[in-house]
Amino acid sequence: MQEIKKRRIVLASVLKPVNDPRMLEKLGPSLAGQYEVHIIGSPGETRFNHSDVILHGLPSFNRLSFKRILAPYYVLRKVLKIKPNLLIVCTHELLIISIVAKFFIRCKTIYDIQENYWRNILHTNTFPFYLKGPIACYVRLKEWLTAPLINYFFLAEAAYEKEFSFFGQRMVVLENKITRSGVTRIERNPARNENIHLLFSGTLAETTGVFTAIDIASGLFSHKPGIRLLIIGYCALPKTLQKIKDKIADKPFIELAGGNAFVPHPKILQAIRSADFGIIAYPPNRSTENSVPTKLYEYLGLQLPVIIVNHAPWLAVCEKYGAAVPFDPEYFNPEETLLALGKVTTPVQPGDDFFWESQNPKLFQSVAKLLSTSAFK
């Protein structure tokens, strides 16, 4: 009997590497059971092995370069060759090519909204101040103009339902929760350790609080020499990376891993397993005020206690599982914080709804329904 050929799905990004956690560890494997999944992204090392997930690395390019401008063209060329039934684009940079692909190969299209680009561009230092407005307007206008031709939308944050509305009712919320794979119960006794290992992971930027984390570790170290801090993640801006290096140059108790290169997600998860406390220190910013940091899911999912900025929505998440030490960025008291750390125990094991897999039914239902209709409906 002839084997029924699986329908093809392509997940595509530009700056995100092929081993991006949302594409490779969450969306990809979830869909791979029923579909042939291809992932297109910038080069990235991975040992991931799945017969139904095929990786396609783009040519290497710098963040600001002519090759970066051509990256969407490379993606389009690969998409036209693969001829997927469904194309999921994970960045606004691929919205136009998704429409082109739709007309040439009559595939369905999904825009996986991982960021509120409007707010990110306006309220971070990624672009010079005189370019922020024009670029933000261009991106949002592109999203509005292409929205009628996009079949469906995934939202990585529940808050996006209120922050913008160009997707109408054609959407489902798939939050960036941690996957169950590799998550085991971890018993920690940080209060009994002579050395306390702190962790700051993820994107390294002023808006994610990396400099606040350095200040926290420095303040605690002045009262307890056993303090250690590991900063692990990717920094997109060379000036910011140099500032980080300058600030920790005379602080041997702080280690930097990654920096100018993407760090494979398994290494970050291993760092979480080895830490005593994670630091979540986002300064007040409109780009992050309504979002739930992915690292909060990762820390609590791996039962890592957190030192967390006093932001009510995030504290509400932590209260369910315990073991959170809040701090006020305007008034940080190292002695009081050390006393609070000494009373911390291992967080409660989260329930099933805390993990990515709890969202699979919504994902499967959305994709199956979409693939059962015409590409232009």
N, C-alpha and C positions, 0 to 999 in steps of 0.2 A: 504494500500500500504506500502510495507516495506521501511523503511528509508535507504537511501544510506549512507553507512559508510564513514566518512571523512578520508582522508589520514592523516597519522601521521607524524609530524615533531618533532625532538628533537634538542633543543639548549643546548649545553654542555660546561662547563668550569670547572676549577679545583679550582683556588684561588678566582675567582669571585663568590660572593654569588648568591643564586637563585633570589634575588631581585636586581641584577645588572641592572642599568637603560637601557643599550642597549638591554639586553635580555628580561627583564620583561616589560619595558615601551615602547619599540620601535619595535624590531623585533617580539616579542611574540604577542602582541595585533594586530599588522598589519596583521599577518598571521592567527590569530585565527578566523577571520571571515569565512575563507574558509577551514581551516585545524584544526585537533586536535593537539594542541601544548603542548609539554612537555619541561620543563626546568630543567636541572641538574646542580647543583653548590654547593658550600659550604653553610652551614646553614646561614640563614638570616631571620630576622623578616620582615613580610610583611602583610598588610591587603588587598593586591590586590585580587580582586574577579572577575574571569572570567570563565565561564563554560567550555571554550575550552582551558584554560591554566592550566596545572597541574604541580605542583612544586615537585621536588625530591631533598631533601637535602642530601649531602654526610656526612659520619661520620666526626666529628670535628677533626681537626689536626692542629699542629703548622706548621708554614711556613717551618721550617727546622726540619723534623722528618721522622721516618720510615713510618708513616701513609701517609705522603705526597707522598712518593715514590709509595705507593699502590693506591693512589687516581685514577690514570687512569684505574686501574683494576676494581675499584668500578664502575666507569663510564661505562666501557665496559659491566659489568654484568647487569647494569640497561638498557643499550641500547639493549642488546640481549633479555631482557625480554619484553621491550616495542615493539620491532620490527618496528621501524619507516620506512617510505618510503624515508625519507630524514633526514640525520644527519648533523647538522651544528655545527662544533667545533669552539670555540671562543678563542683557545689558541694553541700554537705549541705543548704543552704537550700531546694533544690528537690526533695528526696527525697519529701516528702509530696505535692507537686503532681504528681510523676511517677506516683505510684500512682493519684491521681485521674484523670489523663489516660489511664492504662492501662485503667481500667474504663470510661471514657466512649467512647474511640475505639479501644480494643483494640490499642494500639501496643505494641511491645517497648520495654523500658527498659534503659539501661546507666548505671551510676554511674561516672563518670570520676574516680577518687580522685587528686587532685593534691596533697593535703596530709594529714598525720596530724593532724587537727584536735584530737584529744585532747591530744597533746603540745604542739602550737602554743599552745593556749589556756592550758595549765598552766605552760608554761615561757617565755612571752614577756610583754611588758608591754601587750598589746593591751587587756586588761580589768583593773579593780582587783582586788587580791589576794582580796578577800572574795567576788568573783563568779566567779573562775576555776574553782573546784571545781564549783559548780552548773551553770555553762554547759558545761563540758567533759563532765560526766555526761549532761546533756541531749542534747548532740550525739551522743555515743557510743551512748546508749540509742536515739536515733532511727535511727542507722545499723543497729544490731542488729535493731530491730523491723521496719524496712522491708526488710532484706536478703532475707528469703524471697520477697518479691514483686518484687524487682529481677531481671531475667533474666540480667544479666552485669555484669562489673566490669572496667574498665581501671585499671591501676596505673601511676602516673607514676614510681614508684621501685621497684626490685627489692627494697629493704629492707622494703617494706610487706608482703611475703609472710610475714615473721617478726614484724612489729610488731603485726599484728592478723589475725584469721582469719574474720570474719563472712561473707566471700565464698565460703568453701569452695574447691571446685575450679572455680567458674564465673568464671574471671578470666584475663587475659593482661597481661603487663608491656609497656607502651609508654613507654619512657623519654623524657624531654624533650630528645632530642638535636637538634642543629642540622640544618636542611634544607640540601640541596646547592645550592639555588637562590641565586645571588648569591655563592657561595663560590668565590673564585679564589686562585691561589697568590700570596702576598704576600712580597716580599723585604724584610726589615728589617735595618738595621744600627744598633741602638740604641747600641752601644758607641762608635760613631763620631760620634754626635750631640752637639753642644754642649748642646742642650736635650733633656731626657728627659721625654716625655709619658706620665704615668701615667693609668690609667683605673679608676674604680670605677663599675660599672653595675648596674642592677636595682633591687630593693626597697631603699629607704633606711630602715634601722632599726638599733637598737643590736644586735639579734640577727644582723644580716647583716654587721656589722663596719664600718659607715661611719665610726665615730669612730676605730677603729683605723687605717683607711686615711688619715684626716686626720693622725693622729699619725705614721704612717710617712712621708707626704709632707713633713711639717714637719721631721722628723728628717733626712731626706735633703737637704732644702733648706738646712738649716743648714751642710751641708758642700759642697753643689753648687747654686749659685744658679740653674742652668738647669733645675731640677726644676719641672714643671708637673703639676697634678692636675685632671682633669675628673671631677666626680661627676654622674652622669646617671641619673635614674630617678624613681620615684614614692614619696612618703612619706605613709603613711596617717594618721599621728598628728601633729596640729598642734604639740604640745609638742616632739616629736622634730625636726620640721622647723625650728622656731625655735632649738632647741639647735644644730643644724647651722649655721644662718645666723650665730648668735652666735660659734660656734667658728671660722668662717672669715672673720669680718668684718675682721680685721686681717691676713689672709693673701691678698694679691692674686694669688699664684701658684696659688690654688685657685679653680676655677669650678664653680658649681652650675647644672645644667640640669634642668628639670622641677620636682621638689619637690612642689608641691601639685596637679600634673596628670600624668596618664599620658603617657608619652613613646612615640610610635609606634616600633614595633620596628625599622623600617628606619633610623631615626636612631641607635638604639643600635648597630646593626651597622656603620653608617658611622663611629661613634665608635671602635669596635673596630679598624676598618681604619686609622684615623688615629693610633692610639696606639702607644707603644713597649713598654709593659708593662701588663698588667691586674693588679689587686689582688684577691685572694680572702682575706678576713680574718675569717671567721666566728669569734667567740669560742666556747669550749666551751659547748654547750647541747644538751639532750636532744632538742630539736625538730629539730635538723639533723645530729646526729652520724652517722646512718646514710644520709643523703641525699647525692646527687651534685649540686652546684650546677649549674643550667642554664647559668650563665655560664662554667663550666669547659668545657662542650661548645662554647660559642660562641667562647671565646678560643682554644682549641686548634684548633677547626675552621677559624678564620680565621688560624691560625698566629701568634697573639699570645703571646709569652712571659709568664709569670706570676710575680708575687711572691705566694707562697701560704703560708698558715698550716701549720705542721708537723703535719698530720693524715694518718696513714698511708694510709687508703683513697684519699684524693685524690692523695697523692704517687705512689701506685701507678699511677694513671691517667696522671699526668704523665710518669712514667719511660719510658713507651712512646714518647713523642714528644720528650723532651728539653726543654731551655730553661725549667726551673722553678727559682726561687730560693726555698727555704723559709725561714721565719723563726719564731722563738719569741715569742709575744705577751708573755711575761713578761720576755724579755731581747732587746730589739731594738738591734742595733749598726749605726748608719748607715754607718760607715766600711767595715765588713766587707761590708755589703749592697751598697754602691756598687762595691766591688771585684768582687763576684760578678756584678753587673749588667754590668760591663765585659767579662765573659767569655762572655756569653750570645749565642747565635746564633738564627736563625729555627727554630722547632720543625719536626719532620718532618711532612710532609703526612699526615694521618690516612687510614686505609683506609676501605673502603666501610662496614664494620660500625660506624663511629663516627657515622654520619649517620642521621637520622630515616627516610629511605627504606628502610633495611635492615630496618625493622620492618613495612613495608607488607604483606608476605605474611601475617603474623600478624593484622594488622588486617582485611584482606579476608576471610580465612578465618573469623574470629570473627563478623563482621557477616553474611556470607553464610549461615553455618550458623544463626545466630540468626533471620534473617528467613525461613528455610525451615520453622520450627516454629510452633506455636500461641503466641499472646501469653501464655498462662497456663501454659506449661511451662517 
